[in-house]
Amino acid sequence: MHQPTKLPASGLTIALMVTSTSVALYLLNTTENFKKAQDMMMTSQLAFLSAASAFVLLLIASFDQIKAPLKFIYSCFLKPLGKAGDSSSQQGRLEAFYKEQAESKCSSNG
């Protein structure tokens, strides 16, 4: 019968050291990747916040120029039917729409 060979104590120690070293290197590499990922996430969050802030400042600075198109978008697509004027007929809603557009045009010119 063939018996499995046993590692001498020094061989077992070396195997244990190699295994623990490889596990330590793996964990170190994973930790470094985690730190890199955290840094990248922080950078992307700062970039997003900067872009959002710049967009808001641009909207504030050019509000007079975009006020009429925003009012038009609201009147056409977002405003519920029947909120202004004679909402009982198509003609009443159309006249209310034109009145709002005329008011917004006058206020943006003045």
C-alpha positions in Angstrom: 0.0 0.0 0.0 1.1 3.5 -0.9 0.9 6.0 1.9 0.7 9.8 1.0 3.9 11.6 1.7 3.8 14.0 4.5 5.4 17.4 4.2 8.1 18.0 6.7 7.4 20.8 9.2 9.5 23.3 7.2 7.6 22.4 4.0 4.3 22.9 5.8 5.5 26.3 7.1 6.6 27.4 3.6 3.2 26.4 2.1 1.4 28.2 4.9 3.6 31.3 4.3 3.0 31.2 0.5 -0.7 30.8 1.0 -1.0 33.6 3.6 1.2 35.9 1.4 -1.0 35.3 -1.7 -4.1 36.0 0.4 -2.6 39.2 1.8 -1.6 40.3 -1.7 -5.1 39.6 -3.0 -6.7 41.5 -0.2 -4.3 44.4 -0.7 -5.0 44.5 -4.4 -8.8 44.4 -3.7 -8.4 47.2 -1.1 -6.4 49.3 -3.6 -9.1 48.8 -6.2 -11.8 49.7 -3.7 -9.9 52.9 -2.9 -9.5 53.7 -6.6 -13.2 53.1 -7.1 -14.1 55.3 -4.2 -11.8 58.1 -5.6 -13.4 57.7 -9.0 -16.9 57.8 -7.5 -16.1 60.9 -5.6 -14.6 62.6 -8.7 -17.7 61.7 -10.7 -20.0 63.0 -8.0 -18.1 66.3 -7.9 -18.2 66.5 -11.7 -22.0 65.9 -11.7 -22.6 68.5 -9.0 -20.4 71.0 -10.9 -22.3 70.4 -14.1 -25.7 70.6 -12.4 -24.6 73.9 -10.7 -23.4 75.3 -14.0 -26.7 74.3 -15.6 -28.8 76.0 -12.9 -26.6 79.2 -13.1 -27.0 79.2 -16.8 -30.8 78.9 -16.4 -30.9 81.8 -13.9 -28.7 84.0 -16.1 -30.7 83.4 -19.2 -34.2 83.2 -17.6 -35.6 86.2 -19.5 -34.6 84.5 -22.8 -36.1 81.1 -22.0 -39.2 82.3 -20.1 -41.4 82.4 -23.2 -40.5 78.9 -24.4 -41.0 77.5 -20.9 -44.4 79.1 -20.7 -45.3 77.7 -24.1 -44.1 74.2 -23.1 -46.2 74.4 -19.9 -49.3 75.7 -21.8 -49.1 73.0 -24.5 -48.0 69.9 -22.6 -48.2 70.2 -18.9 -51.1 72.4 -18.0 -54.3 70.4 -17.2 -57.2 71.2 -19.5 -59.8 73.6 -18.1 -57.6 75.5 -15.6 -58.1 78.9 -17.2 -60.8 80.7 -19.1 -63.9 79.0 -20.5 -63.0 75.4 -20.3 -66.3 74.1 -21.5 -65.4 74.3 -25.2 -62.4 73.8 -27.4 -62.7 77.4 -28.5 -62.5 78.7 -24.9 -59.4 76.6 -24.2 -57.8 77.8 -27.4 -58.5 81.5 -26.6 -57.1 81.0 -23.1 -54.0 79.5 -24.6 -53.5 82.4 -27.0 -54.1 84.9 -24.2 -51.4 83.3 -22.1 -49.0 83.3 -25.0 -49.7 87.0 -25.8 -49.2 87.9 -22.1 -45.9 86.0 -22.0 -44.7 87.6 -25.2 -45.6 91.1 -23.9 -43.9 90.4 -20.5 -40.7 89.1 -22.2 -40.5 92.2 -24.5 -41.2 94.7 -21.7 
